[in-house]
Amino acid sequence: MIWLFAGSAITKLALAAGGAALLSGPLNSPQTWISGRSPDAPPLATRLASTANVNRLSRLPSGAVVVDLENWLRTPVSQRQNPVGAYRRAAEIAEYRHQWLVATPATDLVRSVDPSYRGKIYPEFVRLRLAARIAAYVPVYEIQAQGAENNPTLYRSFVADISRQVQQAHPGITILAGLSTNPGGHVVAASVLGRDIALTKGLVSGYWMNIPQAGEACPRCGQAYPEIAVQVLDAELTDSQR
């Protein structure tokens, strides 16, 4: 199973009780993908660059790149309003620069695509088929489902819907799903995250484990909870080695 982390999450894991043992043990693998820098990155991990702006791809080296377009200031307005076109352009740049893309479009892009929309995000994201239209251009697609993880039934349903769209649009694509210890500042128990994984591991090839804390990207996230991630990872990695 693939485990994707931001470099900052790896640093937090290294400082949490039990985290260093995971990093030197089962997470010391090419199946551990790390986006960004961390002095605590396992030596065998796969390293990825990252950008929230397609225009910056030409400044990044060849290899794996996370392209994280969201409805935030880091992504230009034109790319937020037309994320499908932005990822198509990203694919063109990537082909020229020998990059392979991990697309992680946020569900809140619905608000930029249709500023007048006031309904629920997940059904509209599914209806607009943004995932299918983006997946046609990339080898890896990550489903940002972490906002639903406190409701495992909804989490499973959304991951299943998007996974189906993505596979139909791009057979053989690698699919990941997002998890978070505290999405939007709401702490989620390790047991709930474990349930989310149990319900979806047959639909995806791995997960992006987010360990956010208050900052520019998530002002309401509050403190980080790496100990929750350690509990989840320890359970899943131990189970996979049986």
Secondary structure as the mmCIF struct_conf table of DSSP 4:
data_model
#
loop_
_struct_conf.conf_type_id
_struct_conf.id
_struct_conf.beg_label_comp_id
_struct_conf.beg_label_asym_id
_struct_conf.beg_label_seq_id
_struct_conf.end_label_comp_id
_struct_conf.end_label_asym_id
_struct_conf.end_label_seq_id
STRN STRN1 ILE A 2 ALA A 6
HELX_RH_AL_P HELX_RH_AL_P1 GLY A 7 LEU A 15
BEND BEND1 ALA A 16 ALA A 16
TURN_TY1_P TURN_TY1_P1 ALA A 17 GLY A 18
HELX_RH_AL_P HELX_RH_AL_P2 GLY A 19 SER A 24
TURN_TY1_P TURN_TY1_P2 GLY A 25 LEU A 27
BEND BEND2 ASN A 28 SER A 29
TURN_TY1_P TURN_TY1_P3 PRO A 30 GLN A 31
STRN STRN2 THR A 32 SER A 35
BEND BEND3 GLY A 36 GLY A 36
TURN_TY1_P TURN_TY1_P4 PRO A 39 ASP A 40
TURN_TY1_P TURN_TY1_P5 PRO A 43 LEU A 44
BEND BEND4 ALA A 45 ALA A 45
STRN STRN3 THR A 46 THR A 51
BEND BEND5 ALA A 52 ALA A 52
HELX_RH_3T_P HELX_RH_3T_P1 VAL A 54 ARG A 59
BEND BEND6 LEU A 60 LEU A 60
HELX_LH_PP_P HELX_LH_PP_P1 PRO A 61 PRO A 61
BEND BEND7 SER A 62 SER A 62
STRN STRN4 GLY A 63 VAL A 67
BEND BEND8 ASN A 71 TRP A 72
TURN_TY1_P TURN_TY1_P6 LEU A 73 ARG A 74
BEND BEND9 THR A 75 THR A 75
HELX_RH_AL_P HELX_RH_AL_P3 VAL A 77 GLN A 81
HELX_RH_AL_P HELX_RH_AL_P4 PRO A 83 ARG A 97
TURN_TY1_P TURN_TY1_P7 HIS A 98 HIS A 98
STRN STRN5 GLN A 99 ALA A 103
TURN_TY1_P TURN_TY1_P8 THR A 107 ASP A 108
HELX_RH_AL_P HELX_RH_AL_P5 LEU A 109 VAL A 113
TURN_TY1_P TURN_TY1_P9 PRO A 115 SER A 116
BEND BEND10 GLY A 119 GLY A 119
HELX_RH_AL_P HELX_RH_AL_P6 ILE A 121 LEU A 128
TURN_TY1_P TURN_TY1_P10 ARG A 129 ARG A 129
HELX_RH_AL_P HELX_RH_AL_P7 LEU A 130 ALA A 135
TURN_TY1_P TURN_TY1_P11 ALA A 136 TYR A 137
BEND BEND11 PRO A 139 PRO A 139
STRN STRN6 VAL A 140 ILE A 143
HELX_RH_3T_P HELX_RH_3T_P2 GLN A 146 ALA A 148
TURN_TY1_P TURN_TY1_P12 GLU A 149 ASN A 150
BEND BEND12 ASN A 151 ASN A 151
HELX_RH_AL_P HELX_RH_AL_P8 PRO A 152 ALA A 169
BEND BEND13 HIS A 170 HIS A 170
TURN_TY1_P TURN_TY1_P13 PRO A 171 GLY A 172
STRN STRN7 THR A 174 SER A 180
BEND BEND14 THR A 181 ASN A 182
HELX_RH_3T_P HELX_RH_3T_P3 PRO A 183 GLY A 185
HELX_RH_AL_P HELX_RH_AL_P9 ALA A 190 THR A 200
TURN_TY1_P TURN_TY1_P14 LYS A 201 LEU A 203
BEND BEND15 SER A 205 SER A 205
STRN STRN8 GLY A 206 ASN A 210
BEND BEND16 ALA A 214 ALA A 217
TURN_TY1_P TURN_TY1_P15 PRO A 219 ARG A 220
BEND BEND17 GLN A 223 GLN A 223
HELX_RH_AL_P HELX_RH_AL_P10 PRO A 226 SER A 240
TURN_TY1_P TURN_TY1_P16 GLN A 241 GLN A 241
#
